[in-house]
């Protein structure tokens, strides 16, 4: 392990996994009603390597990075969808309309 003085320059990425006890639902079935899962502190997520519940500060950071990654993937898939398929053909100018404008057939 490298010696270091002070905090790290980059936050360490923590791999998350769904809680095996509640399967990500944050509650477990009691006899008469649902109870908060004690394995994951009712968050539905645990550390993927150790299986332990994460402190609130680390959990918020890890979930935020997961959300940003999911949003980037969604935006990328939307861009790919716009660049291909029937919508791309419909949007580009085919110069078949009056004065060389786009004719869509509508």
C-alpha contacts under 8 A as a table, 3 or more apart, distances in Angstrom:
res1	aa1	res2	aa2	distance
4	X	7	X	7.95
8	X	11	X	6.74
13	X	62	X	6.88
14	X	47	X	7.14
14	X	62	X	6.10
15	X	47	X	6.23
15	X	48	X	5.46
15	X	49	X	7.46
15	X	62	X	7.65
16	X	45	X	6.20
16	X	46	X	5.71
16	X	47	X	4.96
16	X	48	X	4.86
16	X	62	X	7.50
17	X	45	X	5.65
17	X	46	X	5.52
17	X	47	X	6.20
17	X	48	X	4.86
17	X	51	X	7.99
18	X	23	X	5.80
18	X	24	X	5.01
18	X	44	X	5.85
18	X	45	X	4.69
18	X	46	X	6.17
19	X	22	X	5.76
19	X	23	X	5.07
19	X	24	X	5.36
19	X	39	X	7.37
19	X	40	X	6.27
19	X	44	X	5.29
19	X	45	X	5.10
19	X	46	X	5.53
19	X	51	X	7.67
20	X	23	X	5.02
20	X	24	X	7.56
21	X	28	X	7.53
21	X	37	X	7.51
21	X	39	X	6.81
22	X	25	X	5.47
22	X	26	X	5.89
22	X	27	X	5.90
22	X	28	X	5.50
22	X	37	X	6.45
22	X	44	X	6.81
23	X	26	X	7.69
23	X	44	X	6.86
24	X	43	X	7.52
24	X	44	X	3.90
24	X	45	X	6.33
25	X	28	X	7.72
25	X	44	X	5.72
26	X	36	X	6.24
26	X	37	X	5.64
26	X	40	X	7.54
26	X	41	X	7.88
26	X	42	X	4.43
26	X	43	X	5.39
26	X	44	X	4.57
27	X	34	X	5.96
27	X	35	X	5.34
27	X	36	X	4.51
27	X	37	X	4.89
27	X	42	X	6.42
28	X	34	X	5.60
28	X	35	X	5.31
28	X	36	X	6.32
28	X	37	X	5.68
29	X	32	X	7.99
29	X	33	X	6.41
29	X	34	X	4.68
29	X	35	X	6.27
30	X	33	X	5.14
30	X	34	X	5.20
30	X	35	X	5.97
36	X	41	X	7.33
36	X	42	X	5.31
37	X	40	X	6.06
37	X	41	X	5.88
37	X	42	X	4.83
37	X	43	X	7.98
37	X	44	X	7.95
38	X	41	X	4.87
38	X	42	X	6.42
39	X	42	X	7.65
39	X	52	X	7.26
39	X	53	X	6.41
40	X	43	X	5.67
40	X	44	X	5.88
40	X	45	X	6.02
40	X	46	X	5.80
40	X	52	X	7.05
40	X	53	X	4.58
40	X	54	X	7.46
41	X	44	X	7.76
41	X	53	X	6.42
45	X	53	X	7.18
45	X	54	X	7.97
46	X	51	X	5.41
46	X	52	X	5.51
46	X	53	X	4.82
46	X	54	X	6.20
47	X	50	X	5.63
47	X	51	X	4.94
47	X	52	X	5.52
47	X	53	X	6.37
47	X	54	X	6.49
48	X	51	X	5.60
54	X	58	X	6.29
54	X	59	X	5.72
55	X	58	X	5.56
55	X	59	X	6.12
56	X	59	X	5.04
56	X	60	X	6.13
57	X	60	X	5.45
57	X	61	X	6.46
58	X	61	X	5.18
58	X	62	X	6.10
59	X	62	X	5.15
59	X	63	X	6.02
60	X	63	X	5.23
60	X	64	X	5.99
61	X	64	X	5.12
61	X	65	X	6.31
62	X	65	X	5.25
62	X	66	X	6.26
63	X	66	X	4.98
63	X	67	X	6.09
64	X	67	X	5.05
64	X	68	X	6.23
65	X	68	X	5.10
65	X	69	X	6.18
66	X	69	X	5.15
66	X	70	X	6.19
67	X	70	X	5.08
67	X	71	X	6.14
68	X	71	X	5.07
68	X	72	X	6.18
69	X	72	X	5.11
69	X	73	X	6.23
70	X	73	X	5.07
70	X	74	X	6.15
71	X	74	X	5.04
71	X	75	X	6.15
72	X	75	X	5.15
72	X	76	X	6.11
73	X	76	X	5.07
73	X	77	X	6.19
74	X	77	X	5.17
74	X	78	X	6.22
75	X	78	X	5.08
75	X	79	X	6.24
76	X	79	X	5.13
76	X	80	X	6.25
77	X	80	X	5.10
77	X	81	X	6.10
78	X	81	X	5.02
78	X	82	X	6.23
79	X	82	X	5.14
79	X	83	X	6.28
80	X	83	X	5.16
80	X	84	X	6.41
81	X	84	X	5.47
81	X	85	X	6.90
82	X	85	X	7.37
82	X	87	X	6.54
82	X	88	X	5.97
83	X	87	X	7.98
83	X	88	X	5.59
84	X	87	X	7.07
84	X	88	X	5.43
84	X	89	X	7.89
85	X	88	X	5.71
85	X	89	X	6.99
86	X	89	X	5.22
86	X	90	X	6.16
87	X	90	X	4.97
87	X	91	X	6.12
88	X	91	X	5.19
88	X	92	X	6.28
89	X	92	X	5.56
90	X	104	X	6.48
92	X	102	X	7.55
93	X	101	X	6.88
93	X	102	X	4.76
93	X	103	X	7.67
94	X	97	X	7.91
94	X	101	X	7.44
94	X	102	X	5.36
94	X	103	X	6.68
95	X	99	X	7.93
95	X	100	X	4.28
95	X	101	X	4.95
95	X	102	X	5.09
95	X	103	X	6.88
96	X	100	X	5.81
96	X	101	X	6.37
96	X	102	X	5.96
96	X	103	X	5.34
97	X	100	X	5.32
97	X	101	X	4.62
97	X	102	X	5.18
97	X	103	X	4.51
98	X	101	X	5.72
98	X	103	X	7.99
